[in-house]
Amino acid sequence: MWIDKTRILIFNLFVLDVLLLAEHVVANPGKFEEISAEHPIHLVIPLPDNDDFCHGKNPFLLSSPKVQPLADLALERVYKEGILPNNSVNLIYRDTKLSDAIGPNVVVEQLLRKEIDCIIGYAYGYALAPVARMSPYWKNGIPVITPIGLTMSLDDKKEYQLMTRINSPYKVVASAVGALFKTYNWKRHIFMFHHAKSPTYAVGECFLLMASLQHPLRQIIEMQHNFFTFNEDISANLTRKERDKQFRDYLKASSGIANEDERRSIEDDDDDGKLKERRGCLITS
């Protein structure tokens, strides 16, 4: 999909920006050694070796084979323009295997080898979170630059001090949706989103996005049961006919919730102006 290709492009452009700005790392010569082939910058890029979706663990389909070609071109440009000496940047690709155990461990291994100055990557949020929490306490602090981790649970800069997200976090989307509701005086909302329910799977990106949207909307009106989930994975074993029926049932139920709320509104107040303030919205993912 074009959106996946766009995310990959944004990621690689940011790798380029990091390399172009790398000379500023030596702004304090009393604390840092001069960047050279003998003392290179070690940029660790922890990503899976393939872009399998794997139960929602890689929602943006990131992988080392996708990133490496453009990262190499970026590094070639850095050397060609004389921004840094040749062979002074070491790009280290480590396979995270989309694991929340192996993912953090690969950067710990680099830390023990004393070959890590910046972390650029991760495709799985549960591997990213512990690394982003601990990185301020490694060496003089190791920055983490990532295209993921957009959920509001990672917004706390006191806990994730050195993490930079190159995509807009979900709080930006939530703020925009909240403003839309206030502008049109919407009061009812129904969420419909993909969610593979399983005790062995972590919650997916759609769930995290909707959870981030729910917080500001609760400031407008509290609704109890206002969501329906479906499973798009092949493992759901649903035929096209069964899936279509599921969607129709969800839409009917959503309409029923809205109509019931509107009926109560009419009984409470026949004022058309106030009734219009109770219009609703269907949010899907």
C-alpha positions in Angstrom: 0.0 0.0 0.0 1.1 3.6 -0.6 0.9 4.4 3.0 3.4 1.7 3.9 5.8 2.9 1.2 5.4 6.4 2.6 6.3 5.3 6.1 9.4 3.6 4.8 10.4 6.7 2.9 9.9 8.9 5.9 12.0 6.5 8.0 14.8 6.5 5.5 14.8 10.2 5.1 15.1 10.5 8.9 18.1 8.2 8.8 19.6 10.6 6.3 18.9 13.6 8.6 20.6 11.9 11.5 23.7 11.2 9.4 23.7 14.8 8.1 23.6 16.1 11.7 26.0 13.6 13.1 28.9 16.1 13.3 27.1 18.0 16.1 27.7 15.0 18.4 31.3 16.3 18.9 30.2 19.8 19.9 31.9 19.3 23.3 35.5 18.1 22.5 36.3 17.7 26.2 33.6 15.1 26.5 33.6 13.3 23.1 36.3 12.0 20.9 36.6 13.4 17.4 34.6 11.3 14.9 36.9 9.3 12.7 37.5 5.9 11.2 39.2 5.0 14.6 36.4 6.5 16.6 33.2 5.9 14.5 29.6 6.7 15.4 27.7 3.5 16.0 24.1 3.8 14.8 22.2 0.6 15.8 19.2 -0.2 13.7 17.1 -2.9 15.4 14.5 -4.2 12.9 13.2 -7.6 11.9 14.8 -9.3 8.9 11.4 -9.7 7.3 8.3 -7.6 7.3 5.7 -10.2 8.2 2.7 -8.8 10.0 2.9 -11.6 12.6 -0.2 -11.2 14.7 0.0 -7.4 14.6 3.5 -7.1 15.8 4.7 -5.2 12.7 1.8 -2.9 11.8 3.9 -0.7 9.5 5.7 -3.6 7.8 9.2 -2.4 8.5 12.3 -4.5 8.0 16.0 -4.2 7.5 16.0 -5.1 3.8 13.7 -2.2 3.1 15.7 0.3 5.2 19.2 -0.7 4.3 19.5 0.4 0.7 18.4 4.0 1.3 20.4 4.2 4.6 23.5 3.2 2.6 22.7 5.9 0.0 22.4 8.4 2.8 25.7 7.4 4.2 27.3 7.6 0.8 26.1 11.2 0.5 27.5 12.1 4.0 30.9 10.9 2.9 30.7 12.4 -0.6 29.8 15.9 0.8 32.6 15.7 3.3 30.2 16.0 6.3 32.1 13.2 8.1 35.3 11.3 7.3 35.1 8.1 5.3 34.3 5.0 7.4 33.4 7.1 10.4 29.8 5.9 10.7 29.0 2.3 11.5 25.5 1.2 10.7 24.7 -1.9 12.7 21.5 -3.9 11.7 20.3 -6.3 14.4 17.4 -8.7 13.9 14.8 -8.2 16.6 12.7 -11.2 15.4 9.6 -9.1 16.4 10.2 -10.3 20.0 9.7 -8.2 23.1 12.6 -10.2 24.7 15.1 -10.4 21.8 14.4 -6.8 20.7 15.6 -5.1 23.8 18.4 -7.6 24.3 20.1 -6.8 21.0 20.8 -3.2 22.1 22.0 -4.4 25.5 24.5 -6.6 23.6 25.6 -3.6 21.6 26.0 -1.7 24.9 28.2 -4.4 26.3 30.3 -4.2 23.2 30.6 -0.4 23.5 29.2 -0.1 20.0 26.1 2.0 20.4 25.6 5.8 20.2 22.1 6.1 18.8 19.2 3.7 18.2 17.1 4.1 15.1 14.3 1.7 14.6 12.0 -0.9 16.1 8.9 -2.3 14.4 7.2 -3.7 17.6 6.1 -1.3 20.3 6.5 -3.8 23.2 10.2 -4.1 22.3 10.6 -0.4 21.9 9.0 0.7 25.3 11.6 -0.8 27.7 14.5 0.4 25.6 13.1 3.9 25.5 12.7 3.9 29.2 16.3 2.7 30.0 18.3 4.5 27.3 18.7 7.8 29.3 20.7 5.8 31.9 23.1 4.1 29.4 26.5 5.8 28.9 25.8 9.5 28.7 22.3 8.8 27.4 21.5 7.1 24.1 18.8 8.7 21.9 16.1 6.5 20.5 14.6 7.5 17.1 11.6 5.5 16.0 8.8 5.4 13.4 6.5 3.6 15.8 5.3 4.0 19.4 2.5 6.4 18.6 0.2 5.4 21.4 -0.6 7.9 24.2 1.0 5.5 26.7 4.4 6.6 25.4 3.8 10.3 25.7 5.4 10.9 29.1 8.7 12.6 28.4 9.8 12.1 32.0 9.7 8.4 31.4 10.8 8.3 27.8 13.3 11.2 27.9 15.4 10.5 24.8 12.8 9.0 22.5 11.8 10.9 19.3 8.9 9.7 17.2 9.2 10.6 13.5 5.5 10.1 12.9 2.8 12.1 14.5 1.6 10.3 17.7 -2.0 9.3 18.1 -2.6 12.2 20.5 -2.4 14.5 17.5 -5.2 12.5 15.8 -7.2 12.4 19.0 -6.9 16.2 19.3 -8.2 16.6 15.8 -11.1 14.2 16.3 -12.0 16.0 19.6 -12.0 19.3 17.8 -14.2 17.9 15.1 -16.7 16.7 17.7 -16.8 20.0 19.4 -17.2 21.9 16.1 -20.2 19.9 15.0 -21.6 19.3 18.5 -21.5 15.5 18.1 -22.3 13.6 21.3 -22.6 10.0 20.3 -19.8 7.9 18.8 -19.4 4.2 17.9 -16.0 2.6 17.3 -15.5 -0.3 14.8 -12.0 -1.6 14.5 -9.9 -4.7 13.8 -8.9 -6.5 17.0 -7.6 -10.1 17.1 -8.7 -11.2 20.5 -6.3 -13.8 21.9 -4.4 -14.2 25.2 -1.3 -14.9 23.2 -1.4 -11.7 21.1 -0.6 -8.2 22.1 -3.2 -5.6 21.3 -2.9 -4.3 17.8 -2.3 -0.8 16.4 -6.0 -0.3 15.7 -6.8 -0.9 19.4 -4.1 1.5 20.5 -5.4 4.2 18.1 -9.0 3.8 19.3 -7.9 3.8 22.9 -6.1 7.1 22.3 -9.2 8.5 20.6 -11.5 7.4 23.5 -9.7 9.5 26.1 -10.6 13.0 24.6 -14.0 11.9 23.6 -14.8 10.9 27.2 -14.3 14.5 28.1 -17.3 15.3 25.8 -19.6 12.5 26.8 -19.3 9.2 28.6 -20.7 6.3 26.7 -20.7 2.7 28.1 -20.9 0.2 25.3 -19.8 2.0 22.1 -17.5 -0.3 20.2 -17.6 -3.3 18.0 -14.5 -5.3 16.9 -13.8 -7.6 14.0 -10.9 -9.8 13.0 -9.4 -9.4 9.6 -6.7 -12.0 10.1 -6.8 -15.2 8.1 -6.8 -17.1 11.4 -10.4 -15.8 12.0 -11.6 -18.4 9.4 -14.5 -16.3 8.3 -16.0 -16.5 4.8 -16.7 -13.3 2.8 -20.4 -13.9 3.4 -19.9 -14.3 7.2 -17.8 -11.2 7.3 -20.4 -9.1 5.4 -23.1 -10.3 7.7 -21.0 -9.4 10.7 -20.5 -5.8 9.4 -24.2 -5.5 8.7 -25.1 -6.6 12.2 -22.6 -4.1 13.7 -24.0 -1.3 11.6 -27.6 -2.2 12.7 -26.5 -2.3 16.3 -24.7 1.0 16.0 -27.9 2.6 14.5 -29.9 1.1 17.3 -27.7 2.6 19.9 -27.9 6.0 18.2 -31.7 5.8 17.8 -32.3 4.8 21.4 -30.2 7.7 22.6 -32.1 10.1 20.3 -35.5 8.7 21.5 -34.5 9.5 25.1 -33.3 12.9 24.0 -36.8 13.6 22.4 -38.5 12.5 25.6 -36.3 14.7 27.7 -36.4 17.8 25.6 -38.3 18.5 22.4 -36.1 21.5 21.6 -34.6 20.9 18.1 -31.6 23.0 18.9 -30.6 20.8 21.8 -31.5 17.7 19.8 -29.0 18.6 17.1 -26.2 18.6 19.7 -26.7 14.9 20.1 -25.8 13.9 16.6 -23.2 11.1 16.4 -20.2 9.7 14.4 -19.0 6.3 13.4 -15.2 5.9 13.7 -13.6 2.9 12.0 -10.1 1.5 11.7 
